[in-house]
Structures are given as C-alpha cells and as structure tokens.
C-alpha cells in the first residue's frame, strides 16, 4: 500500500467532513473564491 496516498485520502476526507457543516453563506463565499482562482489561472 502507498502510505502517502492513504495519508492524503485521510487528510482530504477530514477536510471534506468539516465542510459538511458550512452554511449557505460560507458555501457561496467558497464558490466565489474558487471561481476567481479559476479565472486567474485561465
């Protein structure tokens, strides 16, 4: 088994679980930021 991959998956899983409790305003802010970053990269 790839130890680094397992650690990465567990880290991401924990981050995603924290986001399960976000309210609508926090989700919207996150989406706006992600869109700005996407536009900047393009």
mmCIF file of the N, C-alpha and C atoms, coordinates in Angstrom:
data_MODEL
# 
_entry.id   MODEL 
# 
loop_
_atom_site.group_PDB 
_atom_site.id 
_atom_site.type_symbol 
_atom_site.label_atom_id 
_atom_site.label_alt_id 
_atom_site.label_comp_id 
_atom_site.label_asym_id 
_atom_site.label_entity_id 
_atom_site.label_seq_id 
_atom_site.pdbx_PDB_ins_code 
_atom_site.Cartn_x 
_atom_site.Cartn_y 
_atom_site.Cartn_z 
_atom_site.occupancy 
_atom_site.B_iso_or_equiv 
_atom_site.pdbx_formal_charge 
_atom_site.auth_seq_id 
_atom_site.auth_comp_id 
_atom_site.auth_asym_id 
_atom_site.auth_atom_id 
_atom_site.pdbx_PDB_model_num 
ATOM 1   N N  . UNK A 1 1  ? 0.831   -1.186 0.000   1.00 0.00 ? 1  UNK A N  1 
ATOM 2   C CA . UNK A 1 1  ? 0.000   0.000  0.000   1.00 0.00 ? 1  UNK A CA 1 
ATOM 3   C C  . UNK A 1 1  ? 0.873   1.246  0.000   1.00 0.00 ? 1  UNK A C  1 
ATOM 4   N N  . UNK A 1 2  ? 0.383   2.257  -0.641  1.00 0.00 ? 2  UNK A N  1 
ATOM 5   C CA . UNK A 1 2  ? 1.094   3.527  -0.721  1.00 0.00 ? 2  UNK A CA 1 
ATOM 6   C C  . UNK A 1 2  ? 0.714   4.373  0.498   1.00 0.00 ? 2  UNK A C  1 
ATOM 7   N N  . UNK A 1 3  ? 1.636   4.492  1.429   1.00 0.00 ? 3  UNK A N  1 
ATOM 8   C CA . UNK A 1 3  ? 1.382   5.206  2.675   1.00 0.00 ? 3  UNK A CA 1 
ATOM 9   C C  . UNK A 1 3  ? 1.028   6.670  2.427   1.00 0.00 ? 3  UNK A C  1 
ATOM 10  N N  . UNK A 1 4  ? 1.730   7.323  1.495   1.00 0.00 ? 4  UNK A N  1 
ATOM 11  C CA . UNK A 1 4  ? 1.447   8.731  1.197   1.00 0.00 ? 4  UNK A CA 1 
ATOM 12  C C  . UNK A 1 4  ? 0.041   8.920  0.648   1.00 0.00 ? 4  UNK A C  1 
ATOM 13  N N  . UNK A 1 5  ? -0.394  8.008  -0.195  1.00 0.00 ? 5  UNK A N  1 
ATOM 14  C CA . UNK A 1 5  ? -1.738  8.088  -0.758  1.00 0.00 ? 5  UNK A CA 1 
ATOM 15  C C  . UNK A 1 5  ? -2.790  7.931  0.336   1.00 0.00 ? 5  UNK A C  1 
ATOM 16  N N  . UNK A 1 6  ? -2.587  6.995  1.223   1.00 0.00 ? 6  UNK A N  1 
ATOM 17  C CA . UNK A 1 6  ? -3.531  6.787  2.321   1.00 0.00 ? 6  UNK A CA 1 
ATOM 18  C C  . UNK A 1 6  ? -3.601  8.026  3.202   1.00 0.00 ? 6  UNK A C  1 
ATOM 19  N N  . UNK A 1 7  ? -2.462  8.612  3.520   1.00 0.00 ? 7  UNK A N  1 
ATOM 20  C CA . UNK A 1 7  ? -2.438  9.832  4.334   1.00 0.00 ? 7  UNK A CA 1 
ATOM 21  C C  . UNK A 1 7  ? -3.169  10.962 3.632   1.00 0.00 ? 7  UNK A C  1 
ATOM 22  N N  . UNK A 1 8  ? -2.935  11.105 2.351   1.00 0.00 ? 8  UNK A N  1 
ATOM 23  C CA . UNK A 1 8  ? -3.599  12.162 1.575   1.00 0.00 ? 8  UNK A CA 1 
ATOM 24  C C  . UNK A 1 8  ? -5.114  11.968 1.574   1.00 0.00 ? 8  UNK A C  1 
ATOM 25  N N  . UNK A 1 9  ? -5.564  10.763 1.363   1.00 0.00 ? 9  UNK A N  1 
ATOM 26  C CA . UNK A 1 9  ? -7.001  10.478 1.352   1.00 0.00 ? 9  UNK A CA 1 
ATOM 27  C C  . UNK A 1 9  ? -7.620  10.774 2.713   1.00 0.00 ? 9  UNK A C  1 
ATOM 28  N N  . UNK A 1 10 ? -6.953  10.379 3.773   1.00 0.00 ? 10 UNK A N  1 
ATOM 29  C CA . UNK A 1 10 ? -7.478  10.645 5.109   1.00 0.00 ? 10 UNK A CA 1 
ATOM 30  C C  . UNK A 1 10 ? -7.518  12.144 5.399   1.00 0.00 ? 10 UNK A C  1 
ATOM 31  N N  . UNK A 1 11 ? -6.503  12.875 4.952   1.00 0.00 ? 11 UNK A N  1 
ATOM 32  C CA . UNK A 1 11 ? -6.483  14.319 5.138   1.00 0.00 ? 11 UNK A CA 1 
ATOM 33  C C  . UNK A 1 11 ? -7.640  14.974 4.395   1.00 0.00 ? 11 UNK A C  1 
ATOM 34  N N  . UNK A 1 12 ? -7.829  14.598 3.137   1.00 0.00 ? 12 UNK A N  1 
ATOM 35  C CA . UNK A 1 12 ? -8.912  15.174 2.347   1.00 0.00 ? 12 UNK A CA 1 
ATOM 36  C C  . UNK A 1 12 ? -10.275 14.816 2.921   1.00 0.00 ? 12 UNK A C  1 
ATOM 37  N N  . UNK A 1 13 ? -10.413 13.594 3.389   1.00 0.00 ? 13 UNK A N  1 
ATOM 38  C CA . UNK A 1 13 ? -11.681 13.163 3.987   1.00 0.00 ? 13 UNK A CA 1 
ATOM 39  C C  . UNK A 1 13 ? -12.023 14.025 5.205   1.00 0.00 ? 13 UNK A C  1 
ATOM 40  N N  . UNK A 1 14 ? -11.056 14.305 6.022   1.00 0.00 ? 14 UNK A N  1 
ATOM 41  C CA . UNK A 1 14 ? -11.282 15.142 7.203   1.00 0.00 ? 14 UNK A CA 1 
ATOM 42  C C  . UNK A 1 14 ? -11.670 16.560 6.776   1.00 0.00 ? 14 UNK A C  1 
ATOM 43  N N  . UNK A 1 15 ? -11.019 17.095 5.758   1.00 0.00 ? 15 UNK A N  1 
ATOM 44  C CA . UNK A 1 15 ? -11.340 18.445 5.279   1.00 0.00 ? 15 UNK A CA 1 
ATOM 45  C C  . UNK A 1 15 ? -12.761 18.485 4.725   1.00 0.00 ? 15 UNK A C  1 
ATOM 46  N N  . UNK A 1 16 ? -13.131 17.471 3.974   1.00 0.00 ? 16 UNK A N  1 
ATOM 47  C CA . UNK A 1 16 ? -14.480 17.437 3.400   1.00 0.00 ? 16 UNK A CA 1 
ATOM 48  C C  . UNK A 1 16 ? -15.538 17.300 4.489   1.00 0.00 ? 16 UNK A C  1 
ATOM 49  N N  . UNK A 1 17 ? -15.241 16.535 5.516   1.00 0.00 ? 17 UNK A N  1 
ATOM 50  C CA . UNK A 1 17 ? -16.214 16.370 6.607   1.00 0.00 ? 17 UNK A CA 1 
ATOM 51  C C  . UNK A 1 17 ? -16.433 17.675 7.361   1.00 0.00 ? 17 UNK A C  1 
ATOM 52  N N  . UNK A 1 18 ? -15.383 18.485 7.493   1.00 0.00 ? 18 UNK A N  1 
ATOM 53  C CA . UNK A 1 18 ? -15.551 19.790 8.135   1.00 0.00 ? 18 UNK A CA 1 
ATOM 54  C C  . UNK A 1 18 ? -16.478 20.674 7.316   1.00 0.00 ? 18 UNK A C  1 
ATOM 55  N N  . UNK A 1 19 ? -16.422 20.541 5.998   1.00 0.00 ? 19 UNK A N  1 
ATOM 56  C CA . UNK A 1 19 ? -17.266 21.349 5.118   1.00 0.00 ? 19 UNK A CA 1 
ATOM 57  C C  . UNK A 1 19 ? -18.725 20.919 5.155   1.00 0.00 ? 19 UNK A C  1 
ATOM 58  N N  . UNK A 1 20 ? -19.008 19.751 5.670   1.00 0.00 ? 20 UNK A N  1 
ATOM 59  C CA . UNK A 1 20 ? -20.394 19.290 5.770   1.00 0.00 ? 20 UNK A CA 1 
ATOM 60  C C  . UNK A 1 20 ? -21.240 20.212 6.634   1.00 0.00 ? 20 UNK A C  1 
ATOM 61  N N  . UNK A 1 21 ? -20.620 21.003 7.470   1.00 0.00 ? 21 UNK A N  1 
ATOM 62  C CA . UNK A 1 21 ? -21.345 21.848 8.413   1.00 0.00 ? 21 UNK A CA 1 
ATOM 63  C C  . UNK A 1 21 ? -21.385 23.317 7.992   1.00 0.00 ? 21 UNK A C  1 
ATOM 64  N N  . UNK A 1 22 ? -20.925 23.630 6.787   1.00 0.00 ? 22 UNK A N  1 
ATOM 65  C CA . UNK A 1 22 ? -20.939 25.009 6.316   1.00 0.00 ? 22 UNK A CA 1 
ATOM 66  C C  . UNK A 1 22 ? -22.368 25.474 6.059   1.00 0.00 ? 22 UNK A C  1 
ATOM 67  N N  . UNK A 1 23 ? -22.630 26.749 6.337   1.00 0.00 ? 23 UNK A N  1 
ATOM 68  C CA . UNK A 1 23 ? -23.931 27.318 5.998   1.00 0.00 ? 23 UNK A CA 1 
ATOM 69  C C  . UNK A 1 23 ? -23.879 27.838 4.553   1.00 0.00 ? 23 UNK A C  1 
ATOM 70  N N  . UNK A 1 24 ? -25.022 28.305 4.064   1.00 0.00 ? 24 UNK A N  1 
ATOM 71  C CA . UNK A 1 24 ? -25.127 28.729 2.665   1.00 0.00 ? 24 UNK A CA 1 
ATOM 72  C C  . UNK A 1 24 ? -24.183 29.885 2.345   1.00 0.00 ? 24 UNK A C  1 
ATOM 73  N N  . UNK A 1 25 ? -24.019 30.811 3.276   1.00 0.00 ? 25 UNK A N  1 
ATOM 74  C CA . UNK A 1 25 ? -23.130 31.959 3.033   1.00 0.00 ? 25 UNK A CA 1 
ATOM 75  C C  . UNK A 1 25 ? -21.685 31.505 2.878   1.00 0.00 ? 25 UNK A C  1 
ATOM 76  N N  . UNK A 1 26 ? -21.257 30.559 3.683   1.00 0.00 ? 26 UNK A N  1 
ATOM 77  C CA . UNK A 1 26 ? -19.879 30.047 3.608   1.00 0.00 ? 26 UNK A CA 1 
ATOM 78  C C  . UNK A 1 26 ? -19.657 29.296 2.299   1.00 0.00 ? 26 UNK A C  1 
ATOM 79  N N  . UNK A 1 27 ? -20.652 28.527 1.861   1.00 0.00 ? 27 UNK A N  1 
ATOM 80  C CA . UNK A 1 27 ? -20.543 27.802 0.589   1.00 0.00 ? 27 UNK A CA 1 
ATOM 81  C C  . UNK A 1 27 ? -20.425 28.787 -0.569  1.00 0.00 ? 27 UNK A C  1 
ATOM 82  N N  . UNK A 1 28 ? -21.258 29.812 -0.551  1.00 0.00 ? 28 UNK A N  1 
ATOM 83  C CA . UNK A 1 28 ? -21.222 30.821 -1.608  1.00 0.00 ? 28 UNK A CA 1 
ATOM 84  C C  . UNK A 1 28 ? -19.871 31.524 -1.646  1.00 0.00 ? 28 UNK A C  1 
ATOM 85  N N  . UNK A 1 29 ? -19.339 31.875 -0.488  1.00 0.00 ? 29 UNK A N  1 
ATOM 86  C CA . UNK A 1 29 ? -18.031 32.523 -0.428  1.00 0.00 ? 29 UNK A CA 1 
ATOM 87  C C  . UNK A 1 29 ? -16.948 31.604 -0.986  1.00 0.00 ? 29 UNK A C  1 
ATOM 88  N N  . UNK A 1 30 ? -17.008 30.342 -0.649  1.00 0.00 ? 30 UNK A N  1 
ATOM 89  C CA . UNK A 1 30 ? -16.024 29.369 -1.151  1.00 0.00 ? 30 UNK A CA 1 
ATOM 90  C C  . UNK A 1 30 ? -16.121 29.243 -2.667  1.00 0.00 ? 30 UNK A C  1 
ATOM 91  N N  . UNK A 1 31 ? -17.340 29.173 -3.184  1.00 0.00 ? 31 UNK A N  1 
ATOM 92  C CA . UNK A 1 31 ? -17.537 29.061 -4.625  1.00 0.00 ? 31 UNK A CA 1 
ATOM 93  C C  . UNK A 1 31 ? -17.044 30.305 -5.349  1.00 0.00 ? 31 UNK A C  1 
ATOM 94  N N  . UNK A 1 32 ? -17.320 31.483 -4.784  1.00 0.00 ? 32 UNK A N  1 
ATOM 95  C CA . UNK A 1 32 ? -16.849 32.728 -5.392  1.00 0.00 ? 32 UNK A CA 1 
ATOM 96  C C  . UNK A 1 32 ? -15.324 32.762 -5.454  1.00 0.00 ? 32 UNK A C  1 
ATOM 97  N N  . UNK A 1 33 ? -14.691 32.356 -4.373  1.00 0.00 ? 33 UNK A N  1 
ATOM 98  C CA . UNK A 1 33 ? -13.225 32.336 -4.337  1.00 0.00 ? 33 UNK A CA 1 
ATOM 99  C C  . UNK A 1 33 ? -12.668 31.338 -5.364  1.00 0.00 ? 33 UNK A C  1 
ATOM 100 N N  . UNK A 1 34 ? -13.275 30.166 -5.434  1.00 0.00 ? 34 UNK A N  1 
ATOM 101 C CA . UNK A 1 34 ? -12.807 29.149 -6.380  1.00 0.00 ? 34 UNK A CA 1 
ATOM 102 C C  . UNK A 1 34 ? -12.962 29.650 -7.817  1.00 0.00 ? 34 UNK A C  1 
ATOM 103 N N  . UNK A 1 35 ? -14.046 30.357 -8.110  1.00 0.00 ? 35 UNK A N  1 
ATOM 104 C CA . UNK A 1 35 ? -14.254 30.897 -9.453  1.00 0.00 ? 35 UNK A CA 1 
ATOM 105 C C  . UNK A 1 35 ? -13.216 31.976 -9.766  1.00 0.00 ? 35 UNK A C  1 
ATOM 106 N N  . UNK A 1 36 ? -12.900 32.821 -8.806  1.00 0.00 ? 36 UNK A N  1 
ATOM 107 C CA . UNK A 1 36 ? -11.866 33.839 -9.008  1.00 0.00 ? 36 UNK A CA 1 
ATOM 108 C C  . UNK A 1 36 ? -10.516 33.189 -9.303  1.00 0.00 ? 36 UNK A C  1 
ATOM 109 N N  . UNK A 1 37 ? -10.188 32.142 -8.578  1.00 0.00 ? 37 UNK A N  1 
ATOM 110 C CA . UNK A 1 37 ? -8.927  31.442 -8.812  1.00 0.00 ? 37 UNK A CA 1 
ATOM 111 C C  . UNK A 1 37 ? -8.891  30.783 -10.185 1.00 0.00 ? 37 UNK A C  1 
ATOM 112 N N  . UNK A 1 38 ? -10.029 30.233 -10.615 1.00 0.00 ? 38 UNK A N  1 
ATOM 113 C CA . UNK A 1 38 ? -10.113 29.606 -11.926 1.00 0.00 ? 38 UNK A CA 1 
ATOM 114 C C  . UNK A 1 38 ? -9.922  30.653 -13.028 1.00 0.00 ? 38 UNK A C  1 
ATOM 115 N N  . UNK A 1 39 ? -10.568 31.789 -12.862 1.00 0.00 ? 39 UNK A N  1 
ATOM 116 C CA . UNK A 1 39 ? -10.425 32.867 -13.855 1.00 0.00 ? 39 UNK A CA 1 
ATOM 117 C C  . UNK A 1 39 ? -8.982  33.373 -13.889 1.00 0.00 ? 39 UNK A C  1 
ATOM 118 N N  . UNK A 1 40 ? -8.367  33.484 -12.746 1.00 0.00 ? 40 UNK A N  1 
ATOM 119 C CA . UNK A 1 40 ? -6.980  33.957 -12.684 1.00 0.00 ? 40 UNK A CA 1 
ATOM 120 C C  . UNK A 1 40 ? -6.055  32.980 -13.416 1.00 0.00 ? 40 UNK A C  1 
ATOM 121 N N  . UNK A 1 41 ? -6.291  31.707 -13.226 1.00 0.00 ? 41 UNK A N  1 
ATOM 122 C CA . UNK A 1 41 ? -5.449  30.700 -13.861 1.00 0.00 ? 41 UNK A CA 1 
ATOM 123 C C  . UNK A 1 41 ? -5.655  30.634 -15.361 1.00 0.00 ? 41 UNK A C  1 
ATOM 124 N N  . UNK A 1 42 ? -6.862  30.945 -15.786 1.00 0.00 ? 42 UNK A N  1 
ATOM 125 C CA . UNK A 1 42 ? -7.161  30.908 -17.234 1.00 0.00 ? 42 UNK A CA 1 
ATOM 126 C C  . UNK A 1 42 ? -6.585  32.138 -17.872 1.00 0.00 ? 42 UNK A C  1 
# 
